[in-house]
Amino acid sequence: MIAAPSAYPTEAQFGAAEQALAGQAGADAQALARIRAALRVRADSEVNLVVPGRAANPDNVKRIEQLLGQARFDQLFPVRHINYTYTNFLRGAAKFPAYCDNYSDGRNADAICRKLLATSFAHFTQETGANWPALTPSTARTYSEHNNPVLAAMPQNEAIPTYKQALWYLRESGYSEGSAVGAYQDCFRGAGSSIFSIFYPCAQDAQNRNIDYFGRGSKQLSWNYNYGPFSKSLYGDADVLLDNPGRVADSWLNFASAIWFAVYPQSPKPPMTWVVDGTWVPNAVDLANNMKPGFGATVFIINGGIECGGGGAEKQQVVNRIAAYREFARELGVAIPAEEPLGCAAMRGFQAGSAAATKTYLDKDWGYNPNNPGGVSWACKLVDYQMPFSLANAGDYKQCVDYMFRGQVFWNGTKVIDNTR
């Protein structure tokens, strides 16, 4: 980055500008407060103390323990990979207090948590399930990484219901660490590369090969532009997991990645938690696009571009998700209202003007400022589409301005992006 030009904003001015944007009156300012609440995290030092039954566990963890004890967890996931432990699930939830959170406005936190768990588990089934119709406890026990104690007490030769086959895959089928170089990468390759490839860049291994970002964990987190934001949410540093994506499989991050996705707002989409707990209330734009609260909207949030829209019959992936949702809802005592939209074939998506499309991301302000040389604004503005910069993260405003007005990117020794003009 080149030296700051004369009269460039000071640190104090950057802070004041960020505060001014955050303090704008209206719905977007309220949404920003909700987003910041959704993304709050606990320190790893606190998370690592969480174990089942600990009196000092956080409130959201205690709620999960009350609704879903370890024995019940094992019964619902009898063939889970042994790295998907109950403790890891509790720690993943502990990292994000907004998951199974408390409510001060009269909403029933326990009922919301039950429904959120049923929703999450249904998506686990589709994302990580063995989907093996003939899978029996006897067969599962032959795989050491799936031989959980609960299997020994089950009828050995009876097929395990599909919804109980969730969490089979720890890593995406067909991939292993270091064997899938080039998979799921949006790496910077010169002019024309996306801005996300610049701010969530692919790391390299000892052989100078780009590290792979295939699916890992209960949500099968994939692509560097997802590993980067997840890492930034956890640690304030995108590079932590971009440099070591295997941690998403090998630690409690295997559940935290899915829980992060459940609480993470991505304008114009709301987080799944807001769909489940009623925070997202569809407006006229949403209703015109057939976007209504229910399980179907959570499918759209996860994979709407592939599985939803177009009308007609639901795609098989959605049929599978709905079937699992019904089963987990039954297991957890969740009543599914007759009017709840479970599918998403008729949904046209969260679009500009949606109740969830709030101006909280930051992009270059092209406005004219007569007080600066050449009329350069030296400012970023709020937008309702996704960018690497967000007011939800302290300091992102300065990072946006620095890149947009001073940033340079070199590729193979050649300057291919120059934002200093």
N, C-alpha and C positions, 0 to 999 in steps of 0.2 A: 504494500500500500504506500502511495506517495505521501510526501509531507502535506500537512494540512495547509490550505491556502490562507491568505490573510483574511481576517474577519470571520474565519470558520467558527461555528458554535463552540463554546466552551463546555466542559463537563456539566457545569451548573445549568447552562442553557439547555443542554440535551435533557437533563433531568426535569427541568421545568416544562419543556415541550411534551415529554412523555406523560407527565402528570396532567398537563392540560388536556391531552387527548383522552386519558383515562377518566378525567372528570367531566367529560361532555355530558350534558343532560340528555335524558331520553332513554329509550329502550336499550340501545346499544351499551350504554354505561352500566345498566342493570345486568345485561347479559355478560359483560366483562367480569363483574363481580361473581356471577354464577360460574363462569369458566374458571376463574382463579380458585374458587371453592372446589370445583370438580377435580382440579389438577393438583391439589395440595398433597404433599407426600410426607411420610415419616422418615427419619434418618435410618439408615441400615443398622446402626447400632441398637436402635429400639426394635426394629423388625426381627433381628436375629435372636432376640430374647424370647420371641413368641414360641410357645409350645402348648399343646393341648392341655386344658385345665388350669393354666397359670392364672392366678388371681389378678395379676396386673396386666393381663392382655387388654388391648384397646377395645373400646365399646363395640366397634363393628365386628371384631373377631369374636368377642363373647356372644354376639347375636348369632353368628354363623354356628358357633359351637352348640348353642342352645337348640337351633333348628336342625342341625346336621352334625351329629356326633361322629366320632371316628368309625365306630362299628357300622353305622348307616352309610358312611362314605365308602367303606370297603365293599359293602353289599351292592351299592349302585355302580361301582367301578371294579368288578372282580378281576378283570384282565388288564387293568391299567399297567403301564410300564412302571417298574418299581421306583423310578425317579419321581413319579407323580405321587408324592406322599401327602398325607393329610396335613402334616406340619408345613410342607411347602405351600399347600393351598391357603392355609391360615396366614402364612407370612406374606404371600402374594396379596391377600386382602388387606393385611396390616399396612402394607406400603401405601395403599390408596384409601384413605378414610372415607371417601365418597361412596365406596362400594358397601352396600348394606349399612348406610349411614343413619344417624339420628335425624329426626325432623321435629321442628319446633312449632309447626303450623297445624298440628292435628292429624297429619297423615300417619297411617299405621305402618311403622317402620318394620315390624316383624312380617306383616303381610307382603310388603314391598320386597323385603329380602327373600322371602320364599319364592315369589314370582321371578325375581332376578336370578336366583339360583337355578330354577327350572329352565329359564331362558338360556343362561350360560351353558348349562349341561347339555341342552339340546344341540347347541352349536358345537360343543366339544365332540358330540357323536358324529356329526357330519365332517368336522375338520380332522379328527384323529381316530375315528372308529375303525376297528378291524373290518367291519362290514363283511363278515364271514358267516354265511347262514348255517354252516355245519360245525361251527366252533363249539366245542364242548369243554368242560373243566378238565377232563382227562387230556385233551389235546393241548390246551393252554398251559398246563403244568409242565409240558415238555420244553417250553421256552423259559429258560432261567430268568430272563428279564421281565417275565409276566407271571411268574409262579408266586402269586400272593397267597398268604395263609388261608384266606376265606375260600379259595377254590377247593380245598380238601374236604370241606363240609358240604359241598354242593353235590347233587346227583351227577356222577361222573360222566355219564354218557348222554345226558340231555343237552340239546342245543341251547346255548346262551342267547337270550333275546338280544336283538341288534342294538337296542338303546343301551344295554349294559356292556357293550363292547367299546365304549368310548375310552379315550386316552391310551389306546394301543400304541399309536405312533408318537415317539418322542421327537424324532427327526423325520422329515418328509421321506416317504417311501422312495427308495432308490438312491438316496443321498447319504453321504457320511462326511465327516470333517476332512477337508482337504482333497476330496475326490470329485468335487463338482465345481471346479474353477470356471468362472464365467456364468454361473447360475444366478438368476434374479439380480442382475446388476444394472443400475442406471449410473454408470461411471462417466466421469467427465472425459470427453473425447474431442475437445476443441470447440470452435465456434459452432453454435447451434445446439449445444448441450443445454439441458434444463438447469434452471437455477438450483434445483434440489440436488443435482449431481455435484454442484460446487460446494454446497453447505453440508451435505451428507455424503461425502466422497467415499469411494471404495478404498479400503485399506489394502495393503499388500503383505504377502507372506515372505518367508526367508528367501524364496526363489523369485521375488519380485513379481509374483502373480497376484492378480486381484483376488481378495478373499471372497468366498461365496456367501450368499445371503438367502439360501433356501429356507423352507419352512421349518421352524423349530418351536417346540412348546405346544401348549394346549390350544392356542389360537393359530398355530403354524405361522408365526410371524415371518414374513418374507420381504425381500427387497431392501436395499440400503436406505431408501427414503422412508422406510418404516422403522428400521433398526435405529437410525439416527434420531428421529423425534422421540422414540421410546427412551433411548439413552439420555437425551437432553431432559426429558421429564423426570427421570429418576435421579440423575446426577448433575444436571446443569451442564453437561459436556457430551456432545454427540459422539465423540471419538471413543468413549469408553467401550461401547458395544460394537461400534463399527470396527474397532481393532480386534475385538474378541467376541464375535457373535455366538460362539459355542456356549457361552454362559447362559444363554436363553434356554438351552436344553439341560444343562448340568447343575442348575441351582434352583432356588425358589422362583427365579425369573421365569421358569417354565409355566407357572401360573400367573405371575405378575404381568406378563406380556398380554395375556388375554384380559385380565382385569383392567389394565391400562387402556386397552382398546374399548372396553365397556364404558369407561368414564370419560374418554377423551373426545371433546367436541371438535368436529372438523367441518366448519361452515362450508356449505350450507346444510350439512347434516348435523343433527343433534347426537349426543352420545346415547348409547343404548339405555343407560341408567335413566335418562330424562324421558325416554319413551315409556319405560316401565313405571316410573314413580309419578308421572303426570306433570313433570316440570315443562316438557314440551307440549304446548297446546297448539294444534294446527290452526293456521289462519285461512283466509279465503283462498290464497294461492295454493296452500297445501291441499285443501279440500278439493279444489278444482283438478288437482293432480292425483286424486284418490289416495292421498297420504293421510292415514289415520293411525292413532296409537294402537298398538297390538304387536303380536309376534311377527307379523309380516313386515312391519317397519324395521324391526331389528335385523331381519334377513337382508333388507335393502341396504342398511347401513354396512353390513359385513361384505356383501358381494352382489349388490344390486345390478351392477353393470353386466354381470354374466347370468345371474339366476332370475332376475325380475324384469317386469315390463313386457310389452308386446301383446298383452292380452292372451286370450285362449287358456289352455290348460297350464297348470303349474308344472314347472320343470321338475325332473326327478329329484334333484338335490333339495328343492324346496319341500317336496313331498316327504322326503326323508327327515328333514328338519322338523316338519310339523308333527310327524309320527312320534319322534323322540320327545318333542315338547309336551305332547299329550301324556306320554308315559311318565316323564319326570314331574309334570304337574300333578298327576295322580299320586305318585310316590311321596310328594312333598305337601300334599293337601292344598293345592292351589286350584281354585275354581276358575274355569275358563268361561267368561261370559259368552253367550250365544252370538253376540254382535261383534266380538273381537275379530278383526281381520287377521287370519293366520297365514295366508298366502300373500304373494306380491305380484302376481302376473298382471293385475290391473293397475298397479302403481306406476306412476310416471316419474317418481323421484323427487328429491329435495332440490329445488331450483331457486334461482335468484328471486327474492321476495318471500321466500319461505320464512316461517316464524323462527327457524333456526339459522337463517342466513343473516348474521349480524356482522357489523364492521368492527372486527377485532384484529385482523391481520394487517400488515404494513407493507406498502409498496411505494415506489418513488412518487413524490409530489412534483408534477410537471409545471406547477404554477410559477408565475413570474414574480420575482421579488426585486423591486427597483433599488433596494438598499444594498444588494450584493453585486459584485463585479459580473457583468454580462447578464444580469437579471436572474442568476441561478438561485433557485429557492432554498437549496441545502436543507430539505425537509422530506419526511415521509408522511404519507397520509393513510387513513384507515380505509380498508377495502373488505369486501365480504367474500373473497375467494382465498384459497389457501396459498400461503407464502411461507418461506422459512422463518419469517419474523412475525412476532405476535406480541400484543400488549400484555398478554398473559405472562410473558417472561420478562422480568426486569432486565433492562439493558438492551433489549432487542431493538429499541428505537434507534439508538446510536449505531448499532451494528448495521441496521438498514441504511441509514444515511451514509455511513462510511463506505459501504459497498456501492451504493447507487451513485455516489459523487466522487469517490476516491479510489474505488476498487479496480484492480487490474488482475487478470488471470493469464498465466503463461502455459503454453502447451508445447512440449517438445522444443523448448527454448524460444518459442515465438509468442509474442503477445497477441492473444486471440480475443480477449475481452478487455476493453479500456473504458471505464466509466468516469474518466476524469474530464471529459470534454463537456 
